[in-house]
Each structure stands twice: as C-alpha cells, then as structure tokens.
Amino acid sequence: MHLLRTGAIHGFERLVSHLGQNPTVMLRDAGLSSAQLQQPNTLVSYVKIASLLDSAAQRCIDPYFGLRLASEQSFVVIGELALLASYQANLEQAIDYFNQHVHLHSNGLALKIQIRDEAVDVSVHFSFNNESGLLHLRQLSARQLFNAIRTMMEGNNLNLHLHLRQARPEAPRWVDIFPEGYLHFNSRFDGVSFPKQWLQRSPHIDKALIRECLEQRTRLLEARHPNDLQSQVRHLIFTLLPYGECSIGRVSAALNLSSRVLQKRLAQEGEGFRELLQATRLDMAQHHLLDVNLSITEIALSLGYAETAVFSRHFKKWTGVSPRQWRVQHKILLGSTEAEPS
C-alpha cells in the first residue's frame, strides 16, 4: 500500500479556510480527519491525499492549490529526512540520500536525475495513480522539491526553475505564489532544473530548519512520553536508526540537551545510552525477524549497520544465536512455513 506522512500537507486546513471553504468537511469526505493531521508522522493512503488535494482545488476554485499549499511550507514538512539530507557532502549525495530513505516519508515517490549539457533536471515520479491524474499532488511535490533545493543552496533562486507537465490553467496570474519566469508549464517533466555545478556544492545547513525540526520532535515526544526520559530516548533511537544517524549527539540535540547532561540524567535513572541503544536495536531486530518478507541484510540496514556480518555478530552476542537461527526457532514456534527471502 502506498502511504504518506500527513506532515506533507501541513497547512491544508488553514489554506482551505483562507479560501472560504470548510476543511473538516473536505477531510471527512475523503475519509480522513483533522486528528490525523495533528501528528505529522501519521501515515495515510497516498491516493487519498492525492484525491483530497484535487477535490480541495475544485471546491476552492483554485487551479494552483497544490502550488499554493507548498509555497507556504518549509523544508521540514518531510520530517527528519530534511535535516539529515542537509548533512550530506554535496547536493548530489543529498538527493541520493533522500531516494534511499524516502520510504520513511512516503511509499510511492521517487526522484530521478537527468544531466543535459550544463543543466540538471530532477523529476518526481509516482508508482500509483488516481482518477483525477494526481494533478495537485504533482504541483505539491514539485514545489516541495523546489523548496528543498532552494534551502540547501541557501536561497539561491536565480537559476532554480520549477517545471510542470500540465498546461497553463486559464486563471488569474500566479505571481503571488511564484516569481514570474521561474515556473514553466507544458514541460517534459514535473520537478526542478538547476545548473550542473550545483551537484557538487555542499548543502547549506539551515539553523532555523534544525531548530524547527528539533522543536517539532520535542513537542511530539513530550506529548507521547511526558516526564519519561528513557521512553523519549528509545523513541528517538527507533526513529534515527534506519537513517544510520543514531548517536548520542543526535539524540541529545533532539531533546535540546547536551550529550553530557543526557548521560547524567540517564545515569540517575540507572540506565546508560549505550544500553538503551542495544535494547532498542534488539527489540527492533526481533520484531523485523518475525517478518519473513524481510531479508537479514534489509534488517541490518534498517538498524543502522553497514555490514550484515557485524549485525549478525552483535545479535548472537545478545541472544546466543544468529539472526537466521532465531528466525527459524520462532517460525517453528509460530507455526510458519513460509520461505525466507534471500
């Protein structure tokens, strides 16, 4: 099933209200609710979101609805992925990093890079469709990509262009949501284009973006785990491990603490970061091993290991058996006879 984080449509209710319509009714008609939008990491049907955007555009009589929604968003709508992509060595690696981990934000989206002479096209592609043709989802995603590249290139708009395959709508001008001359209709692709040399530039690390990510994460943690530091730390470990970015520095920063203070507070509770990391990894490993559709290599990568052998060695140290042996034992206990992926 194709799923998307609801954070991707941040600002939907505010925009619909601004355009004179009732967002609660629209969400209800789409089989969604306002409560789902309050938690940005809630996963919902990608097709439902696509249909919701097209319906909203029609009811609000706004052919630029997807563009308008994304124009009011920041790079942080894609969650921690935005922050971690910014830490890559150059823009090309940042785009590759996003593609490798995009399933954590959306299942059904991919970016493709095409180099032509001295320019680069980055296009968005979906592995699904809906009755209305994804018109406003394409607008939204292309503009979000524009926002991301602009942020990582430190607001350099002069050579950054947005492209849409759709025809130019017969409607009032769009200059209030996009600079004239930088939005191209009837293009070959949906996405952005920029100079080839940008690929080797180091992404700008936006301090305001970091603060926004951390504040959003802190609010979520406080709501889920009030006054429970160990639960907050374990939740962050669970979130960061698949990115290969789980360190005490990353976790303490997300909690707005120094590494030293975090260690001290955990010690006061009779626990240490290393022990919590190991316990969380083991819980996640055992949970994933029960899924016969996941290979041992895929599980190792999802736990932040670069090598399967290292994961297997650690797992055997923790449990006394290898991941493969543990899986076989528990398949027998559960009565499963399904074949294991290679």
PyMOL commands that set and color helices and strands:
alter all, ss='L'
color gray80, all
select helices_A, chain A and resi 6-9+12-18+23-29+34-38+46-59+65-71+75-78+80-86+91-104+135-152+196-200+207-224+229-243+248-254+259-268+273-289+296-302+308-319+323-334
alter helices_A, ss='H'
color red, helices_A
select strands_A, chain A and resi 3-5+43-45+109-116+119-126+161-163+183-184+191-195
alter strands_A, ss='S'
color yellow, strands_A
deselect
rebuild
show_as cartoon
